[in-house]
Structures are given as structure tokens and as C-alpha cells.
Amino acid sequence: MDRKMMYAFRGWIAFVAFMDFGTAIRSYIEKRSFLSKTILEPSEFIDEEYTTSRILGIYSILKSIALVHCTLFIHYKPIVSMGICSLAITIILYLSETLFFRSATLNFYVVFPCILNMVTLGGLIYLPIKAKLWDPGCDDDENAHLLRQAGALRRRRARKNN
């Protein structure tokens, strides 16, 4: 049951990465980001060269790449740590720009990604530990599995030669 849950969660992480990739594409197509109040107050829009939008787009691409790697290599602690950090930084970015700096309004484009990232962050902290991916006695270590197979192959060849 734990493995099925882990595979489903890996799909969830891939979905979040896809959403970030969509945010990056939207940043380049619409040439405005959630950081500008252009929806309500177009007169306050200062970024004529759309620098903020491009920076958000590149950040979203980097985050989606990190999450894709986290999906593929979730059995490695440093990769999961990278995914946790990218999610935490994104949550901090959204909340600080909305609540502290007030450069964005509290709308769907802020609330939905923030909730999505919080759910993913909670799962990324909890599920790998629950699924015992990092137990030293776990058989998921690929190198140990390959070494056992190689040892068994050598023993079979030694028996045939004798």
C-alpha cells in the first residue's frame, strides 16, 4: 500500500511541476505576473519591460525542473531536500509579496499556487519517511540490488564451469 501511495504522490509532484511550467509560459505570453496590480489598477503598473514577469518565468522553470528531478529520484535525500527548499521558497515568495510588500493582491493567482505548494510540501516531508524510502535495510538501494544480481550470476557461472 505504501508503494502505491508513493507512486500517486510522485504523479502529484509531476502535476505541480507541470503547473509551474504553465506559470512560466503564462509569464511570457501575458507579459505580466501576479506581482503587478495591473488587473485592478493599471495606472500603477511600472514595469514597462516586463522584467518581473520574465524573472518569475525563469524561477518557475527552475522550480519545475527541481520538482521533476524530485519525482524521478525521490529515493535520494538531497533531491527531496531540494524539492522541499524550492516549495518553501515559493510559499515565502507568494506570501511575502502579498502580505508584507503588498505588490500583489490576494487573488486566485496567489492563493491557489500557495495552497498547492503547501499540500505538496507537507506530502514531501511526510510520505518518504512513512514509505521508509531511506531505511538502511530497505531493498530499494539500486547498487546493492545490482551487486546481489552480479554475485548470483558469478556463482551460477562458477557452478557451470566446475
Accessible surface in RSA format (square Angstrom, percent):
REM  Atomic radii and reference values for relative SASA: ProtOr
REM  Chains: A
REM  Algorithm: Lee & Richards
REM  Probe-radius: 1.40
REM  Slices: 20
REM RES _ NUM      All-atoms   Total-Side   Main-Chain    Non-polar    All polar
REM                ABS   REL    ABS   REL    ABS   REL    ABS   REL    ABS   REL
RES MET A   1   180.08  93.3 137.28  90.9  42.80 101.9 120.28 102.3  59.80  79.2
RES ASP A   2    59.27  41.5  55.36  55.1   3.91   9.2  12.42  29.2  46.85  46.7
RES ARG A   3    92.82  39.0  92.64  47.2   0.18   0.4  56.87  77.7  35.95  21.8
RES LYS A   4   154.00  75.1 147.24  90.3   6.76  16.1  92.31  83.1  61.70  65.7
RES MET A   5    94.96  49.2  90.45  59.9   4.52  10.8  67.38  57.3  27.59  36.5
RES MET A   6     8.03   4.2   7.54   5.0   0.50   1.2   6.94   5.9   1.09   1.4
RES TYR A   7   139.62  65.2 129.89  73.9   9.73  25.3  85.72  64.4  53.89  66.4
RES ALA A   8    67.29  61.9  47.15  72.8  20.14  45.8  58.90  83.0   8.39  22.2
RES PHE A   9    17.28   8.6  13.64   8.4   3.64   9.5  16.84  10.2   0.44   1.3
RES ARG A  10    56.21  23.6  56.05  28.6   0.16   0.4   9.10  12.4  47.11  28.6
RES GLY A  11    41.32  51.0   0.00   N/A  41.32  51.0  33.86  92.9   7.46  16.7
RES TRP A  12    86.95  34.9  81.72  39.6   5.23  12.3  85.25  45.5   1.71   2.8
RES ILE A  13     0.00   0.0   0.00   0.0   0.00   0.0   0.00   0.0   0.00   0.0
RES ALA A  14    42.69  39.2  37.25  57.5   5.44  12.4  37.80  53.2   4.89  13.0
RES PHE A  15    85.46  42.8  79.30  49.1   6.16  16.0  84.88  51.5   0.58   1.7
RES VAL A  16     1.19   0.8   1.19   1.1   0.00   0.0   1.19   1.0   0.00   0.0
RES ALA A  17     2.55   2.3   1.71   2.6   0.85   1.9   2.11   3.0   0.45   1.2
RES PHE A  18   140.29  70.2 134.99  83.6   5.30  13.8 139.47  84.6   0.82   2.4
RES MET A  19    62.92  32.6  58.12  38.5   4.80  11.4  43.28  36.8  19.64  26.0
RES ASP A  20    12.75   8.9  12.73  12.7   0.01   0.0   0.06   0.1  12.69  12.7
RES PHE A  21    93.14  46.6  93.14  57.7   0.00   0.0  93.14  56.5   0.00   0.0
RES GLY A  22    33.17  40.9   0.00   N/A  33.17  40.9  28.46  78.1   4.72  10.6
RES THR A  23    18.72  13.3  17.29  17.5   1.44   3.4   2.87   3.9  15.85  24.0
RES ALA A  24     1.15   1.1   0.96   1.5   0.19   0.4   1.15   1.6   0.00   0.0
RES ILE A  25    80.12  45.6  77.42  57.7   2.70   6.5  80.12  57.7   0.00   0.0
RES ARG A  26    71.49  30.0  68.60  35.0   2.89   6.9  30.46  41.6  41.03  24.9
RES SER A  27     3.00   2.5   1.46   1.9   1.55   3.6   0.61   1.3   2.40   3.4
RES TYR A  28    87.60  40.9  75.99  43.2  11.61  30.2  68.75  51.7  18.86  23.2
RES ILE A  29   128.67  73.2 105.28  78.4  23.38  56.4 110.34  79.5  18.33  49.7
RES GLU A  30    80.87  46.4  56.06  42.4  24.81  59.1  27.48  53.2  53.39  43.6
RES LYS A  31   107.34  52.4 106.88  65.6   0.46   1.1  52.07  46.9  55.27  58.9
RES ARG A  32    97.99  41.1  93.75  47.8   4.24  10.1  12.74  17.4  85.25  51.7
RES SER A  33    11.37   9.6   0.82   1.1  10.55  24.3   5.23  11.1   6.14   8.6
RES PHE A  34    15.15   7.6   2.68   1.7  12.47  32.4  11.42   6.9   3.73  10.7
RES LEU A  35    33.23  18.5  24.60  17.6   8.63  21.7  24.80  17.4   8.43  22.7
RES SER A  36    24.67  20.8  11.91  15.9  12.76  29.4  17.65  37.6   7.01   9.8
RES LYS A  37    59.66  29.1  50.61  31.1   9.05  21.6  17.21  15.5  42.45  45.2
RES THR A  38    21.22  15.1  12.21  12.4   9.01  21.5  11.96  16.1   9.26  14.0
RES ILE A  39    97.04  55.2  69.36  51.7  27.68  66.7  74.30  53.5  22.74  61.7
RES LEU A  40   119.82  66.7  93.42  66.8  26.41  66.4  95.62  67.2  24.20  65.1
RES GLU A  41    64.73  37.2  61.42  46.5   3.30   7.9  26.63  51.5  38.10  31.1
RES PRO A  42    98.51  71.8  86.22  78.6  12.29  44.7  86.67  71.6  11.84  73.6
RES SER A  43   111.66  94.4  71.07  94.8  40.59  93.5  59.42 126.5  52.24  73.2
RES GLU A  44   100.03  57.4  82.31  62.3  17.72  42.2  37.28  72.1  62.75  51.2
RES PHE A  45    56.90  28.5  35.14  21.8  21.76  56.6  38.49  23.3  18.41  52.7
RES ILE A  46   155.52  88.5 138.82 103.4  16.69  40.2 142.97 103.0  12.55  34.0
RES ASP A  47    34.50  24.2  27.04  26.9   7.46  17.6  22.57  53.1  11.93  11.9
RES GLU A  48   144.55  83.0 124.48  94.2  20.07  47.8  42.26  81.7 102.29  83.5
RES GLU A  49   128.50  73.8 120.28  91.0   8.21  19.6  46.70  90.3  81.80  66.8
RES TYR A  50    75.85  35.4  75.29  42.8   0.56   1.4  31.95  24.0  43.90  54.1
RES THR A  51    55.67  39.6  55.67  56.4   0.00   0.0  45.06  60.5  10.61  16.0
RES THR A  52    48.99  34.8  46.42  47.1   2.58   6.1  23.27  31.3  25.72  38.9
RES SER A  53     2.69   2.3   2.14   2.9   0.55   1.3   2.14   4.6   0.55   0.8
RES ARG A  54   105.70  44.4 105.38  53.7   0.32   0.8  41.42  56.6  64.28  39.0
RES ILE A  55   114.36  65.1 110.90  82.6   3.46   8.3 113.55  81.8   0.80   2.2
RES LEU A  56     7.82   4.4   4.81   3.4   3.01   7.6   7.61   5.3   0.21   0.6
RES GLY A  57     0.00   0.0   0.00   N/A   0.00   0.0   0.00   0.0   0.00   0.0
RES ILE A  58    90.04  51.2  89.99  67.0   0.04   0.1  89.99  64.8   0.04   0.1
RES TYR A  59    56.92  26.6  55.30  31.5   1.62   4.2  56.38  42.4   0.54   0.7
RES SER A  60     3.87   3.3   3.41   4.6   0.46   1.1   0.46   1.0   3.41   4.8
RES ILE A  61    52.70  30.0  52.70  39.3   0.00   0.0  52.70  37.9   0.00   0.0
RES LEU A  62   109.95  61.2 105.30  75.3   4.65  11.7 105.46  74.1   4.48  12.1
RES LYS A  63     4.66   2.3   1.55   0.9   3.11   7.4   3.90   3.5   0.76   0.8
RES SER A  64     7.30   6.2   6.93   9.3   0.37   0.9   3.36   7.2   3.94   5.5
RES ILE A  65    87.18  49.6  85.95  64.0   1.23   3.0  87.17  62.8   0.01   0.0
RES ALA A  66    12.13  11.2   9.96  15.4   2.17   4.9  11.99  16.9   0.14   0.4
RES LEU A  67     0.00   0.0   0.00   0.0   0.00   0.0   0.00   0.0   0.00   0.0
RES VAL A  68    65.22  42.9  64.94  58.8   0.28   0.7  65.22  56.7   0.00   0.0
RES HIS A  69    75.16  41.1  75.16  52.2   0.00   0.0  42.43  43.7  32.73  38.1
RES CYS A  70     0.00   0.0   0.00   0.0   0.00   0.0   0.00   0.0   0.00   0.0
RES THR A  71    16.06  11.4  16.06  16.3   0.00   0.0  16.06  21.6   0.00   0.0
RES LEU A  72    97.04  54.0  89.44  64.0   7.60  19.1  89.52  62.9   7.52  20.2
RES PHE A  73    82.92  41.5  82.92  51.4   0.00   0.0  82.92  50.3   0.00   0.0
RES ILE A  74     2.99   1.7   2.99   2.2   0.00   0.0   2.99   2.2   0.00   0.0
RES HIS A  75    49.46  27.0  38.59  26.8  10.87  27.8  29.56  30.5  19.89  23.1
RES TYR A  76   105.80  49.4 104.08  59.2   1.72   4.5  74.72  56.1  31.08  38.3
RES LYS A  77   120.37  58.7 114.76  70.4   5.61  13.4  60.01  54.0  60.35  64.3
RES PRO A  78    99.47  72.5  87.51  79.8  11.96  43.5  93.57  77.3   5.90  36.7
RES ILE A  79    43.04  24.5  43.04  32.1   0.00   0.0  43.04  31.0   0.00   0.0
RES VAL A  80     1.74   1.1   1.74   1.6   0.00   0.0   1.74   1.5   0.00   0.0
RES SER A  81    56.47  47.7  53.12  70.9   3.35   7.7  26.05  55.5  30.42  42.6
RES MET A  82    77.63  40.2  70.26  46.5   7.37  17.5  40.83  34.7  36.80  48.8
RES GLY A  83     0.00   0.0   0.00   N/A   0.00   0.0   0.00   0.0   0.00   0.0
RES ILE A  84    45.45  25.9  45.45  33.9   0.00   0.0  45.45  32.7   0.00   0.0
RES CYS A  85    66.71  50.5  64.35  71.8   2.36   5.5  18.71  47.4  47.99  51.8
RES SER A  86    15.82  13.4  11.82  15.8   4.00   9.2  15.34  32.7   0.48   0.7
RES LEU A  87     0.00   0.0   0.00   0.0   0.00   0.0   0.00   0.0   0.00   0.0
RES ALA A  88    31.84  29.3  30.52  47.1   1.32   3.0  31.64  44.6   0.21   0.5
RES ILE A  89    97.99  55.8  97.32  72.5   0.67   1.6  97.55  70.2   0.44   1.2
RES THR A  90     1.42   1.0   1.42   1.4   0.00   0.0   1.42   1.9   0.00   0.0
RES ILE A  91    15.01   8.5  15.01  11.2   0.00   0.0  15.01  10.8   0.00   0.0
RES ILE A  92   112.41  64.0 110.09  82.0   2.32   5.6 112.41  80.9   0.00   0.0
RES LEU A  93    47.70  26.6  44.30  31.7   3.40   8.5  47.61  33.4   0.09   0.2
RES TYR A  94     7.78   3.6   7.78   4.4   0.00   0.0   0.44   0.3   7.33   9.0
RES LEU A  95    62.09  34.6  61.05  43.7   1.05   2.6  61.05  42.9   1.05   2.8
RES SER A  96    29.45  24.9  24.93  33.3   4.52  10.4  22.27  47.4   7.18  10.1
RES GLU A  97    33.64  19.3  33.64  25.4   0.00   0.0   0.40   0.8  33.24  27.1
RES THR A  98     6.42   4.6   2.78   2.8   3.64   8.7   2.78   3.7   3.64   5.5
RES LEU A  99    99.84  55.6  89.36  63.9  10.48  26.3  89.69  63.0  10.15  27.3
RES PHE A 100   155.19  77.6 131.99  81.8  23.20  60.4 135.95  82.4  19.24  55.1
RES PHE A 101   124.35  62.2  98.24  60.8  26.12  68.0 102.23  62.0  22.12  63.3
RES ARG A 102   156.29  65.6 150.77  76.9   5.52  13.1  49.80  68.1 106.49  64.5
RES SER A 103    36.69  31.0  28.46  38.0   8.23  19.0  35.56  75.7   1.13   1.6
RES ALA A 104     4.99   4.6   0.15   0.2   4.83  11.0   0.15   0.2   4.83  12.8
RES THR A 105    38.05  27.1  32.43  32.9   5.62  13.4  29.72  39.9   8.33  12.6
RES LEU A 106   117.41  65.4  85.26  61.0  32.15  80.8  85.26  59.9  32.15  86.5
RES ASN A 107    43.23  29.8  34.42  33.3   8.81  21.2  33.99  81.8   9.24   8.9
RES PHE A 108   134.22  67.2 123.72  76.6  10.51  27.3 128.45  77.9   5.77  16.5
RES TYR A 109    86.75  40.5  83.32  47.4   3.43   8.9  42.01  31.6  44.74  55.2
RES VAL A 110     1.22   0.8   1.22   1.1   0.00   0.0   1.22   1.1   0.00   0.0
RES VAL A 111    58.72  38.6  55.88  50.6   2.84   6.8  58.72  51.0   0.00   0.0
RES PHE A 112    72.52  36.3  70.39  43.6   2.12   5.5  72.32  43.8   0.19   0.6
RES PRO A 113    26.98  19.7  26.71  24.4   0.27   1.0  26.98  22.3   0.00   0.0
RES CYS A 114     6.51   4.9   6.51   7.3   0.00   0.0   4.84  12.3   1.67   1.8
RES ILE A 115    98.48  56.0  97.90  72.9   0.59   1.4  98.48  70.9   0.00   0.0
RES LEU A 116    14.86   8.3  12.92   9.2   1.94   4.9  14.61  10.3   0.25   0.7
RES ASN A 117     3.24   2.2   3.24   3.1   0.00   0.0   0.00   0.0   3.24   3.1
RES MET A 118    88.61  45.9  79.91  52.9   8.70  20.7  53.03  45.1  35.58  47.1
RES VAL A 119    86.62  57.0  76.22  69.0  10.41  25.1  83.03  72.1   3.59   9.7
RES THR A 120     0.00   0.0   0.00   0.0   0.00   0.0   0.00   0.0   0.00   0.0
RES LEU A 121    33.32  18.6  33.32  23.8   0.00   0.0  33.32  23.4   0.00   0.0
RES GLY A 122    37.56  46.3   0.00   N/A  37.56  46.3  33.90  93.0   3.67   8.2
RES GLY A 123    14.09  17.4   0.00   N/A  14.09  17.4  11.73  32.2   2.36   5.3
RES LEU A 124     0.72   0.4   0.00   0.0   0.72   1.8   0.00   0.0   0.72   1.9
RES ILE A 125    87.32  49.7  83.64  62.3   3.69   8.9  85.73  61.7   1.60   4.3
RES TYR A 126   129.93  60.7 126.88  72.2   3.05   7.9 101.14  76.0  28.79  35.5
RES LEU A 127    19.71  11.0  19.71  14.1   0.00   0.0  19.71  13.8   0.00   0.0
RES PRO A 128     0.16   0.1   0.01   0.0   0.14   0.5   0.01   0.0   0.14   0.9
RES ILE A 129   113.89  64.8 102.58  76.4  11.31  27.3 106.31  76.6   7.58  20.6
RES LYS A 130    90.49  44.1  76.32  46.8  14.17  33.7  55.00  49.5  35.49  37.8
RES ALA A 131     8.89   8.2   2.94   4.5   5.95  13.5   3.28   4.6   5.62  14.9
RES LYS A 132   126.76  61.8 124.37  76.3   2.39   5.7  69.84  62.9  56.92  60.6
RES LEU A 133    17.05   9.5   7.86   5.6   9.19  23.1   7.86   5.5   9.19  24.7
RES TRP A 134    68.86  27.6  41.98  20.3  26.88  63.1  48.74  26.0  20.12  32.6
RES ASP A 135    66.34  46.5  57.85  57.6   8.49  20.1  12.06  28.4  54.28  54.1
RES PRO A 136   142.02 103.5 102.53  93.5  39.50 143.6 115.34  95.2  26.69 165.9
RES GLY A 137    71.21  87.8   0.00   N/A  71.21  87.8  43.76 120.1  27.44  61.5
RES CYS A 138    32.98  25.0  15.45  17.2  17.54  41.2  12.46  31.6  20.52  22.1
RES ASP A 139   108.69  76.1  93.21  92.8  15.48  36.6  28.55  67.2  80.14  79.9
RES ASP A 140    58.04  40.7  43.31  43.1  14.73  34.8  20.08  47.3  37.96  37.9
RES ASP A 141    80.40  56.3  70.50  70.2   9.90  23.4  28.40  66.8  52.00  51.9
RES GLU A 142    94.87  54.5  89.50  67.7   5.37  12.8  36.61  70.8  58.26  47.6
RES ASN A 143   104.17  71.8 102.21  98.8   1.95   4.7  22.01  53.0  82.15  79.4
RES ALA A 144    34.58  31.8  30.57  47.2   4.00   9.1  33.55  47.2   1.03   2.7
RES HIS A 145    84.91  46.4  84.91  59.0   0.00   0.0  62.07  64.0  22.84  26.6
RES LEU A 146   105.16  58.6 102.14  73.1   3.03   7.6 102.43  71.9   2.73   7.3
RES LEU A 147   129.97  72.4 121.83  87.2   8.13  20.4 122.36  85.9   7.61  20.5
RES ARG A 148   120.10  50.4 111.69  56.9   8.41  20.0  76.67 104.8  43.43  26.3
RES GLN A 149    95.61  53.5  88.93  65.0   6.69  15.9  36.82  78.4  58.80  44.6
RES ALA A 150    35.15  32.3  29.76  45.9   5.39  12.3  34.51  48.6   0.64   1.7
RES GLY A 151    17.80  21.9   0.00   N/A  17.80  21.9  17.15  47.1   0.65   1.5
RES ALA A 152    35.21  32.4  32.93  50.8   2.28   5.2  34.34  48.4   0.88   2.3
RES LEU A 153    78.07  43.5  78.07  55.9   0.00   0.0  78.07  54.8   0.00   0.0
RES ARG A 154   167.93  70.5 162.58  82.9   5.35  12.7  62.06  84.8 105.88  64.2
RES ARG A 155   137.87  57.9 135.27  69.0   2.60   6.2  56.81  77.6  81.06  49.1
RES ARG A 156   130.92  55.0 129.51  66.0   1.41   3.4  49.48  67.6  81.44  49.4
RES ARG A 157   148.01  62.1 146.54  74.7   1.47   3.5  48.07  65.7  99.93  60.6
RES ALA A 158    51.23  47.1  44.50  68.7   6.74  15.3  50.68  71.4   0.55   1.5
RES ARG A 159   171.66  72.1 152.88  77.9  18.78  44.7  64.16  87.7 107.50  65.1
RES LYS A 160   173.45  84.6 138.22  84.8  35.23  83.9  89.65  80.7  83.80  89.3
RES ASN A 161   128.79  88.8  92.81  89.7  35.98  86.6  28.09  67.6 100.69  97.3
RES ASN A 162   159.09 109.7  99.40  96.1  59.69 143.7  44.14 106.2 114.95 111.1
END  Absolute sums over single chains surface
CHAIN  1 A    10696.7       9365.9       1330.8       7174.2       3522.5
END  Absolute sums over all chains
TOTAL         10696.7       9365.9       1330.8       7174.2       3522.5
